Amino acid sequence: MYAVETVDEALTVMTGVEAGEPGEDGRYPDDTVNRRVADRLDELSALRRKAARGGGANRANDKDAGPPPHDGDAEEKRS
């Protein structure tokens, strides 16, 4: 068990990767948890914008669409 004071400390302890502090430009250093999170949020935001423009209509052929949304326990509901 570890005592931590911040979420960033907990992330570092749990992952073994520095959480990272933003630089003067507001970006997190490469190879930090917070940079990975920020990069993924940027990707998801771009996908959302694409879908809002109608670019996500054909999910089967859209390699950037990711997996379809989870529908809870659909199999159990059908039983």
C-alpha positions, 0 to 999 in steps of 0.5 A, spaced: 500 500 500 502 506 498 500 513 500 499 518 495 497 526 495 495 526 488 492 522 482 498 524 478 502 520 484 498 514 484 498 514 476 506 514 477 506 508 482 501 504 478 504 505 472 511 506 473 511 511 468 512 519 470 505 522 470 508 529 467 507 536 468 505 541 462 511 545 459 510 552 458 507 551 451 501 547 455 504 540 452 506 534 457 513 531 455 513 525 451 513 518 454 509 520 460 502 518 462 499 525 461 501 526 454 498 519 452 492 521 455 492 528 452 494 524 445 488 520 446 483 525 447 485 529 441 484 522 437 477 522 440 476 529 439 478 528 432 473 522 431 467 526 434 468 532 429 469 527 423 462 524 425 459 530 427 460 532 419 457 526 417 464 522 416 462 516 420 456 514 417 460 507 414 463 504 421 464 498 417 469 501 413 472 506 417 478 504 420 479 510 425 472 508 428 474 504 433 470 498 436 462 499 436 459 502 442 458 497 448 450 495 448 451 493 456 449 485 456 445 485 450 446 477 450 443 476 457 437 481 455 435 477 449 435 470 453 
